[in-house]
């Protein structure tokens, strides 16, 4: 019985087909698919982490910029993004700086006086050039007190004007060479015209503007000037006078100092030593004090001294003028 059962089992086992490798293959793609899906999920997670880190870095940069702007506001300094501030400062520096001034005195009644003075200046500074224009003019008439039944004629007490054009070529921030030309007239002083030509060196010792907006400026000039002066006596009687030439070294200084934010002191002075013909010394000095009333309008007081060691015949060597005027900066 045992042998028969063993024989039957062996026969059934022989008839059952053995499993083939093809029957086992479907399990491999499933495992591979599962592995691929895991890798993709890991890569996607890493990509999302990188994007989050990038956004965090950008947020940190924006926070730092905001903190810097806030610090600038607290310190009273206007904030400017990136390198815009130097560009704006350079642009502003290269614009024309224009100043206009006007003074007027008028008296009527027992005595009559009318005095008018005007001045204008413009300057433009670039990296390599400084161009400046300056002009002035004064006119005045006065009538002495009248006596009942008598009529007094008014007399001219001031009639002068001048215009100068100067161009500086900057070799360095401190040193420049310049040419200057101009013309002026003064009928009261018997100067019909004075035509000027000049060339020399200018030294800009400093040009600063402090944090409280006070400015400080000093420039000196060393040059040679030539001028042709035609003379004519207008008052009290008309008379032609001999013309003269002026030529020699000229020393000049221009100084500006902000006493406070709204008070500016100015000094412009020059000395000309003429060595052509008879020796002659000409000295001009103008001292000014300007007080800002608004950002563009200021009130100024000036004291002018003009000295000529050899003036035209019949004229005194020194003239002075004290003036008050309003100035407008454009």
Phi, psi and omega in degrees: 000316179297319181294322180293318179295319179296323180292318180295318181296320179295322181294318180293324179293324180291329182279340181280121183293141180284145179296136183260161178299331180295329180287338181267351185294325184303337181290332183295312180299326180297315179297318180297318179297318179298320180295318180297317179298320179296318180296319180296320179296320179295318179295318179297320179296320179295321179296317178296323178295320179295318178298319179297319179295321179295317178296323178295320179295317178298319178298323178295319179296315179297322179295321179295318178296319179297319179296321179294318178296319179298319178296322178295320178296317180298321181282353180085015180252124180295134182280147177222133183287134172059226183264021182291325184299309178301322180295317179295320179296319179295318179298315180296322182294330183271002176278162177288134175256107189245136177227133177238138180229148182215133175227141184211132174230129180223124176236137176224163180119230180297328175233155182229129179217134174225118179230129182232136176222142179217151177213154179209140178215148178215138180217140178228127182244127174239187182296326185242349186224150169230120181242130182224143177231135179221135178218153179208162177198146179220140178215135180206140175227148181216141175240127181294165179303139180271151173250140182309128179089353179241148180239126181258140178272144177285152181237148178283129181243348178203131174201091179213157180199158180202155179216133179228143175232127184229137176231125180251132171258116185278119174278319174223180176295340185255321188251138178213154171252145185218159172235143182223139174222153181185176178209149178209162179215151178208096186291325181295327181267010178066026174258106181289316176200151175221110181263131190240140169223135186210146175215143181181198181245141175242140179240117177266099186291319173199154177213095188235152171226112187284171185299330179272017175071014173277135181254156179215129189210137176214124176226138176238152181234143171226116189210176172242129181241141172234138180218142175252120184248115174264136187241142176206130179274118180266327186225143001280340177232153183280129184206131178281136181240155180296141176281158181223159174250146178234133179197134179164182180291145178234135176242129182225155178216140174230121185231136176227138178211126177277106179295315171224185179300326186247006180235121184238130177257136180229144175217124175234123183219151178209150177228126179242124178254105182277127180245006177267125183070221179289141178297142185207142180237127176241129181231128176233136178216131176230119179250130184229150173226119183243135180241123181288126174266319172225188180296327184251338186252136179220156177252129184234150173233135184225151177231120185247134176234128176233123182235132178229115185294336178226079181284172174303157186302133177086003182249147179281155187284336188237132174240143176228157179209130175248124187222148172243137181207162174260140180236140179240125178262127181252000000 
